[in-house]
């Protein structure tokens, strides 16, 4: 799975720091992230601390585990995950994700830091995680949708993530056929969420994303 991630330079720190990416860097798609992640959860931030590098770090507790264990509500055996960032109780500062969006990252990623680092204590977020020793940490790629808001039980984003988790669980050779079937079924349903997810699957079927300098498709 590493072949689609070109070498990049990223400061995994709050957005006040600037980041840069290597020429030719391609933002990973949701399918690529779902295949790479060791766990995917719906989580809520519950604490903040100073990380080993001296930067602020947020702790998230899972509400639902989508990948890494059977999808279910979790009570006692929660996954705790870590990410660089700060908790901000003011809604204006901790902007929510666009509920219609499936492609572009949270607006804060475009403010200079390339990743989102500000969260409201009551936000529910879909997190794509990698295991690091005994910890889970949010995957950090510039402009990737690895920490986007959701609602339970089924926001548009959560529906899309579930689709890609199911596709990523298949052998690579079987994924294209599955995507073609799901694209057509979702288009036939005709509701706004299904059409948006079908269009995103069609983009996945069209091949790798263009390098970052190419514009991402507009919100529909």
C-alpha positions as CSV (number, residue, x, y, z in Angstrom):
1,X,0.0,0.0,0.0
2,X,2.9,2.4,0.3
3,X,3.3,2.8,-3.5
4,X,0.6,5.5,-3.7
5,X,2.2,7.6,-0.9
6,X,5.1,9.5,-2.3
7,X,7.8,10.9,0.0
8,X,6.5,14.0,1.8
9,X,7.5,16.4,4.5
10,X,4.8,17.0,7.1
11,X,5.0,18.7,10.5
12,X,2.4,16.8,12.6
13,X,1.7,19.8,14.8
14,X,-1.0,22.4,15.2
15,X,-2.0,24.4,12.1
16,X,0.0,27.4,13.3
17,X,3.0,25.5,11.8
18,X,3.3,25.3,8.0
19,X,3.8,22.1,6.2
20,X,5.0,21.2,2.7
21,X,4.6,18.2,0.5
22,X,6.9,16.6,-2.0
23,X,6.4,17.2,-5.7
24,X,3.9,14.7,-7.1
25,X,2.3,13.9,-3.7
26,X,-1.2,12.4,-4.2
27,X,-3.8,12.7,-1.4
28,X,-4.8,9.2,-0.4
29,X,-8.4,8.2,-1.2
30,X,-10.8,6.9,1.4
31,X,-10.3,3.4,0.0
32,X,-6.6,3.7,0.4
33,X,-6.9,4.9,3.9
34,X,-9.4,2.2,4.8
35,X,-7.0,-0.5,3.5
36,X,-4.0,1.0,5.4
37,X,-5.7,1.7,8.7
38,X,-5.2,-0.8,11.6
39,X,-8.4,0.5,13.1
40,X,-11.2,2.9,12.2
41,X,-13.5,4.3,14.9
42,X,-16.1,6.9,15.6
43,X,-14.7,8.7,18.6
44,X,-15.1,11.7,20.9
45,X,-12.3,13.7,22.4
46,X,-12.1,13.5,26.2
47,X,-8.8,14.9,27.3
48,X,-5.7,16.9,26.3
49,X,-2.1,16.5,27.3
50,X,1.4,17.5,26.2
51,X,2.9,15.0,23.9
52,X,6.5,13.6,23.9
53,X,7.5,16.3,21.4
54,X,6.2,19.1,23.7
55,X,3.2,19.8,21.5
56,X,-0.4,19.6,22.6
57,X,-2.1,16.2,22.0
58,X,-5.8,15.1,22.1
59,X,-7.0,11.8,23.5
60,X,-10.1,10.3,21.8
61,X,-12.3,7.4,23.1
62,X,-14.1,5.2,20.7
63,X,-17.9,5.2,20.6
64,X,-18.1,2.7,17.7
65,X,-15.4,0.5,16.3
66,X,-15.8,0.2,12.5
67,X,-12.6,-1.7,11.8
68,X,-10.3,-3.5,14.2
69,X,-13.1,-5.2,15.9
70,X,-16.8,-6.0,15.1
71,X,-18.7,-2.7,14.5
72,X,-20.6,-2.2,17.7
73,X,-21.2,0.3,20.5
74,X,-18.3,0.0,23.0
75,X,-18.6,0.3,26.8
76,X,-15.6,-1.2,28.6
77,X,-13.1,-2.1,26.0
78,X,-12.8,1.2,24.2
79,X,-10.0,2.1,21.8
80,X,-8.1,5.2,23.0
81,X,-6.4,7.1,20.2
82,X,-4.0,10.1,20.1
83,X,-3.6,13.0,17.7
84,X,-1.8,16.3,17.6
85,X,-4.2,19.1,18.4
86,X,-6.1,21.2,20.9
87,X,-9.6,21.1,22.4
88,X,-11.6,24.2,21.7
89,X,-15.0,24.7,23.4
90,X,-15.9,27.6,21.2
91,X,-17.8,26.3,18.1
92,X,-16.5,29.2,16.0
93,X,-12.9,28.1,16.6
94,X,-13.6,24.3,16.2
95,X,-15.3,24.4,12.9
96,X,-17.4,21.4,11.9
97,X,-16.7,19.4,8.7
98,X,-18.9,20.0,5.7
99,X,-21.7,17.4,6.1
100,X,-21.9,17.0,2.2
101,X,-18.2,16.5,1.6
102,X,-16.5,13.2,0.7
103,X,-13.3,14.4,-1.0
104,X,-11.8,17.5,0.5
105,X,-10.4,17.5,4.0
106,X,-11.6,19.7,6.9
107,X,-11.2,23.4,6.1
108,X,-8.5,23.8,8.8
109,X,-6.2,21.6,6.7
110,X,-6.0,24.5,4.1
111,X,-5.0,27.1,6.7
112,X,-1.3,26.2,6.5
113,X,-0.9,23.1,8.6
114,X,-2.2,20.6,6.0
115,X,-4.1,18.6,8.8
116,X,-6.9,19.4,11.2
117,X,-5.8,20.1,14.7
118,X,-8.7,21.8,16.4
119,X,-11.7,19.8,17.9
120,X,-14.8,20.6,19.9
121,X,-15.2,18.4,23.0
122,X,-18.6,17.3,21.9
123,X,-17.8,16.5,18.3
124,X,-18.0,12.9,17.0
125,X,-15.2,12.2,14.6
126,X,-14.3,9.3,12.3
127,X,-10.6,8.5,12.9
128,X,-8.3,6.4,10.7
129,X,-5.7,4.9,13.0
130,X,-2.3,3.2,12.9
131,X,-1.0,1.0,15.7
132,X,2.2,2.3,17.3
133,X,3.4,0.0,20.0
134,X,0.6,-0.1,22.6
135,X,-1.0,3.1,21.2
136,X,-3.3,4.0,18.3
137,X,-2.5,7.3,16.5
138,X,-4.5,9.2,13.8
139,X,-2.9,8.7,10.4
140,X,-1.5,12.1,9.3
141,X,-1.2,12.7,5.6
142,X,-1.6,16.2,4.2
143,X,-5.2,17.0,3.2
144,X,-6.4,13.5,3.8
145,X,-9.8,12.8,5.4
146,X,-8.5,11.0,8.5
147,X,-10.3,13.0,11.2
148,X,-13.7,14.3,9.9
149,X,-16.9,14.9,11.9
150,X,-19.8,12.6,11.6
151,X,-23.2,11.9,13.2
152,X,-24.6,8.6,14.4
153,X,-26.0,6.3,13.2
154,X,-25.5,7.2,9.6
155,X,-24.1,10.5,8.2
156,X,-23.1,10.6,4.5
157,X,-19.4,10.4,5.5
158,X,-20.0,7.4,7.8
159,X,-22.0,5.6,5.1
160,X,-19.1,6.2,2.7
161,X,-16.5,5.0,5.2
162,X,-18.5,1.8,5.8
163,X,-18.6,1.1,2.0
164,X,-14.9,1.5,1.6
165,X,-14.1,-0.7,4.7
166,X,-16.1,-3.5,3.1
167,X,-14.3,-3.0,-0.2
168,X,-10.9,-2.9,1.4
169,X,-11.6,-6.1,3.2
170,X,-11.7,-8.0,-0.1
171,X,-8.6,-9.2,-2.0
172,X,-7.3,-6.5,-4.3
173,X,-8.3,-8.4,-7.4
174,X,-12.0,-8.5,-6.2
175,X,-12.3,-4.8,-5.3
176,X,-13.1,-3.3,-8.7
177,X,-16.0,-5.7,-9.3
178,X,-17.4,-4.9,-5.9
179,X,-17.1,-1.1,-6.5
180,X,-18.9,-1.4,-9.8
181,X,-21.8,-3.2,-8.2
182,X,-22.0,-0.8,-5.3
183,X,-21.8,2.2,-7.6
184,X,-24.7,1.0,-9.7
185,X,-26.8,0.0,-6.7
186,X,-26.3,3.3,-5.0
187,X,-27.1,5.3,-8.2
188,X,-30.4,3.3,-8.4
189,X,-31.4,4.3,-4.9
190,X,-31.4,7.9,-6.1
191,X,-31.2,9.7,-2.7
192,X,-28.7,12.5,-2.2
193,X,-26.3,10.5,0.0
194,X,-26.3,7.4,-2.3
195,X,-25.7,9.5,-5.4
196,X,-22.8,11.3,-3.7
197,X,-21.2,8.0,-2.6
198,X,-21.8,6.5,-6.0
199,X,-20.0,9.5,-7.6
200,X,-17.1,9.0,-5.2
201,X,-16.8,5.3,-6.0
202,X,-16.8,6.3,-9.7
203,X,-13.8,8.6,-9.0
204,X,-12.1,5.7,-7.3
205,X,-12.7,3.5,-10.3
206,X,-11.3,6.1,-12.6
207,X,-7.8,5.6,-11.3
208,X,-5.3,7.3,-9.0
209,X,-5.8,10.9,-8.0
210,X,-3.8,13.5,-9.8
211,X,-0.9,15.2,-8.0
212,X,-1.9,17.7,-5.3
213,X,-1.4,20.7,-7.6
214,X,-4.5,19.6,-9.5
215,X,-7.7,20.9,-8.0
216,X,-10.0,18.6,-6.2
217,X,-13.6,18.2,-7.5
218,X,-16.1,20.8,-6.2
219,X,-18.7,20.0,-3.6
220,X,-22.0,18.9,-5.2
